[in-house]
Amino acid sequence: MENIEEKKTQQYAVILYYKYTHVKNLEKLQLFHENIAKKLYLLGRIRISHEGINGTISSTNDNIEEYKKLLSNYQEELNGHMLFKNIHWKHSTAKYRIFPDFYVKKVHSLIELNTKEDIFLDEYKGKHLEPKEFHELLVNKDNDIAIIDVRDDHEYEIGHFKQALNPKMENFTQFKGYIKNNIEYFEKKKKILMYCTGGIRCETASCYLNSVLLQRCDVLDEKNKEEKNLQKKLPELYQLNGGIHHYLEQYGHQGEFIGKNYVFDYRNDVSPKDSQVISSCTVCKKKKTFKYSGDKCCQVCRNKVLVCETCREERNGYYFCDRHVFLDGIYYYFLENFTNEELNEQKKKILEIIRKFQKNNSNGYKKRRKLMNNTDDHQSIQYKFQKTKYLLNQVVKINELKILNIQNFDGIKKNIYRCRSCKKELKAECLGYLKNIDCYSSLNVSLEMLKDKN
């Protein structure tokens, strides 16, 4: 076992993986990972549920190989079944640490879709295609084929396959609404292809889409059985095995994927060397080529946005995604630089918006819940309630700061950035998960090493 601190100059090995299998004892699996993480100096994120496991971790090459061996041989009972055999590991490297720490999180579902029925049935699963098979279908450009990107909107904008459909989702739970609103379009296709970063979201997406198609087919057959119609032929559903990650390993920038492959760590993307992001600027809406850095985000939801260099200089760090552009000039994430008069003006405008939302949604609680569960416009109604909630939180935040300003106002204050773990003040801009050196000391990691990306 290699201590990473002894080999600071080497590259770090990174693995992305998942496995759907029935796990009985989550506590044992969690303890297993916590123990070997200390021995192998692992950093990363692992999610476990009774459905299986999903993770991204990094360490030295030898330590990663040791982890793979230990997990593949993991048994819940002595001489029992090996739960995690034949995992499809996706490998990459990094010149610096891409995670600040290591944790294992127990979750209800590996990929949350909020469905009441059980969709993980054998007859619902899509067929896995290797990158070569997937590539051949893309190159043929058949009009009877639909290609769905099941990732978030921001991930799509950074990079996607040519001719792929963008569901414009803020999170994966919105996939249900997208399918519901477009199911008639997909029914007409002979083949449906779907893909995501590493493949796990497609496991859930393919099962859900097939379940909806089969249910609609049964309804149509029941209506038409008196006419003795033949059973409606369903589209063939395929998913890219190993996701974009596996495809780029084989084709790089010479394939059908354009842009960069977004990842959820300090690297922001794992992409071919010469790849470029070609998309529309969130601010000016002009289509441009971007040097993607992943350091620009919406003031409200903190989701990352694409901003061109011209707008970046003009906006000075204040950006709003398409969903929250109506709050431009009203809502600010950092409020410490404003006087009480300015805070009062912001509060007044926010309260006006809240009153409009409440006026448009005056139904009782039970009626609202019934409407949200049954209407085709579930997502937009739910989103209005979310808007009201975060706007009310902003008013509370303003009120608290106004009191603080009255008690201790010394002119224009500097923004105070605090560590997510220990809450102490940071001397640098917080990226959302940046920590103090004291927090890293327990993990034998230095902040300077994390910042040194060269």
Buried (B, 14 or more C-beta within 10 A) or exposed (E): EBEBEEEEEEBBBBBBBBBBBEBEEBEEBBEBBBEBBEEBBBBBBBBBBBBBBBBBBBBBBEBBBBBBEBBBEBEBEEEEEEBBEEBBEBBBBBEBBBBBBBBBEEBEBBBEBEBEEEBBEEEBBBEBBEBEBBBEBBEEEEEEBBBBBBBBBBBBBBBBBEEBBBBBBBEBBBBBBBBEEBBEEBBEBEBBBBBBBBBBBBBBBBBBBBBBBBEBBEEBEEEEEEEEEEEEEBBEBBBBBBBBBBBBBBBBBEBBBBBBBBBEBBBBBBBBEEBBBBBBBBBBEEEBEBEBEBEBBBBBBEBBBBBBEEBBEEBEEBBBBEBBEEBBEBBBBBBEEBBBEEBEEBBEEBEEBBEEEEEEEEEEEEEBEEBBEEEEEBBEBBBBEEBBEEBEEBBEBBEEBBEEBEEEEEEEBEEEBEBBBEEEEBEEEBEEEBBBEEBBEEBEBBBEBBEEEE
